[in-house]
C-alpha cells in the first residue's frame, strides 16, 4: 500500500497512532510525507529520526515544506529566532539550539537534500505531482497544446524564489479555468483544509485537479487532526 501524510507539524503521538491505525508494515507499505514535519508541536525532529532509516530503504519519501525551509534558513543564519518563532518554530528552535556543530551540519544537509516535488504514476490519477504547496500562479509554463506544464511551472517558481513557492496557497484560489489546464493531478498539503472547507471541517479536500491532505495537525486546539490517504484503497484515515 502507498500512503500519504502531510503537515504533521511535530505531533509525534498522532504520527505513531496513525502508523498503528493503518497497520503500516515496512516490508510491504510505502509512505510519502509532503513536508512540514517540524514546527508548532515539539516532535518534528523525532519524527524525522524515525523516517530517516525508512528513507534510506525507500520505504518513505519526504518532500520539503516551508517549515523545513525555515529550519534550514535558521541554520544558515538567514532567519532570526524571532521570525522563526513567529512562524511556529519555537519548539524546534529549543531542540536545535542544543545541537552541536556536526549535528547542525548533518541536519542542514538532510533538509537541503529534500526534493521540492516528486512524480508518481498512480492507478486512480495517472501521472501525479506531489509537492507541498501546489503551484505559484505567477510562474506558469505552458505546453504547446495550451495546457499548463506542472513540473516546469514548479521548477520555474523555485528557480525564481523557493520561499515564495513553498508558502504559496494559490492553488486554492486560482480560477477553475487554470486548474482545468494543469497537465498533472496534484497531491499537496500546506493549507489546513479547515480554512478552505465551507463547513469548516478538517477533512481532506478532493477536487478533480488536486487533493489537499493537510487536515490541521499541529492545530489540534482548533479541531485540527492528522490525516492519511491510502491511494490503493482510496481510504482516508484521521487521528
Ligand atoms: Mn506549509
Boltz pocket constraint, residues with backbone or C-beta under 6 A from the ligand:
constraints:
  - pocket:
      binder: B
      contacts: [[A, 36], [A, 65], [A, 66], [A, 67], [A, 132], [A, 166], [A, 189], [A, 190], [A, 191]]
      max_distance: 6.0
